[in-house]
C-alpha cells in the first residue's frame, strides 16, 4: 500500500510545482522501504532540476524519511521505519482493498465476455480469454471503469473430447485432472507470444517449485500462523515488537508493491507479470514465515510474526482473488 501513497504524494508534489500530471514510474531502489520514480523525465528538459523540486516537497511528508535526486534525474524515496512496520497491520485490516488504487482512474476498458476461459477449445484460446478477463479484473482494482463487453457473433465449437492422458488433452482435460485453480494460475502466468506448454501432471504436484501450488501454499502457511496465535497462550507467548530482521523487512517491502503491480500489469495488458509477482511474494512469505522465530515453529523471545502472518495472508488472498484462484487456509 505504500506505493499507492507514494503515487499520490508524487502527484501532489507535481501539482504544487505547477507541472502537468505524469506517470510516477515507480520501481524498487535497492532495499526495503526504498522506491525510485522516473516522473521527472516526463516533465521537462532538465530532469535533475525538476526532481530536486519534487524531492523538496516530498521530504515534507512525515512518513518519508528521505527524498533524493539520483542519476540523471531519478527520485529516490525512503520511507520511515515506522511506515514500513505499520504496513503489516494496515494490509491485514484492508484485506482485498490492499490491492486497489486509483492509478487507472479515468481509463475505460471493455469488460470481457462472461464465458469461462477454461472451456475454450485450445490452450491458446484459453490463454487469450483468460488474459482479457484478468486484465479487466486488475484494471478495475486499479480504478478503471469497465464498459459493457463487446460480444461479436461467432460459431460455438463443440467441447473438446477429454483425452485419457491429461497431458495430451486441452484445457478441459487439465481441469478434470488438476482442478480449475491450478489451471487458471498456470495459464495466467504464460507470457503472451510464447507457446502454451502446460502439463496437468506437473501443475497438480504439491511441490514448492510448482508455482500453481506454491502461491496457494504460501497463503495456507500464513493462515497457519494466524491460527497458532489464536490458540491459548499463542499470542501472549510472543511479545510484540517492530519488525527488525532482514526477512521481515523484505516481506513488508514485497507487500508494499501489491497495488502498483496490479496497476502496471493492467496498464500493460500483462496479467502474467502480476502472477509472477505473486510467485515472488509467496517465496518471500514462505522463507520469512518458516524461520525459527515464526509463531508455531519456535518461540523466540521478542519476535512478533502475527502481524506479518496476517498481512501475508491478506495480501496473497487479495492477489489470488484477482486471478480468480481460491486461497485455501489449509493444504
Steps between C-alpha positions, in 0.01 A plus 500: 500500500798731542536521123143627481578782742825574316311532174261747666779695670695535176182619329455768765862612468465522123182707532648736760799551271266617224580206274270285290394160641734216407540130566723455810685202354567333835763228533706340781803702607727244662373410845180466703313828534688666211318598182610675182290713265571604141228766500743789443594365157139555389485860620766702321843528347686523832401190698750556780373851569138383492579199720665732750187713526283194546738354759476814712123466511505126567746539787229694686280191524530365858508138384788560256844487660695623200448612139806532279590558137708220353656442160380720215176592677346212692320562827609255770265492796553324831207457738542505877549169687169559674321531168633164384422340837142632506434350157435155646198607702375727220496219243336258741225752573449595134471143371407495129514881488877483557536426126293796385602847383386780270801468267272436200224739597345649186590198286214300349545143382250251358394236745583149377225257398359292780607173338733273697851523347576145608219374278686616188582241236877563494766613744572818307131590487482439875809715562365792299158483664647476849745784432210723394301406811793556737604828337149628561504378862834666567399820325181527706704456820727782378205737457409448134139490380378192317248551221255242368688212336519480122370163395536441126297223344692179458444133452526305821723199460404175669685425824825311445510132581689424818810293427585207728842667542459842667828622352373432148165672546398866505373726778199281580719195556737702715218633718365148546842381614659790690201716593402850383721689748822336382404543135399865538822592677720307259323658204507849654880496521557407136688775315304615192657407170651182636363146458262392776677200652298384798531145629210420737706237679763765585267780610310256724812417703520625858860616472659841572636527146148479357374863490138388470541335840759724667294821506197328652726313743658831611151627586431185699836534676412855606155386612662236723687775684178688560339183635798441728461843653135423572590197715507545881819686584602529136484875459630562852798268452656733244531863614434766240788702357563687177627281216878503517668216315572517126239237408223697664597819319526320167151351543349835594670663203365233264149553638531875452512450122163320477283788367774622266554155348126476442493834319811437289381157387161645407651794311728271302234235444738248658328305778789252475721766662264523796489121536880494513500778760278277715753221455773728633278610789424136581870411501582784741201410717601135532864589570410756766222311673699176504787652698554378860332805655176449310196426724450127525855418390680630810443754771784746467473772765426839354380375162154592373387337178125512554469834321720374216301179467173692484640742243642226279174308521298808403735608221522157339124452531439835328734405216357153453147640501592733212620194305180314579693238699395378844714573805483192728576526870629141510686293241 
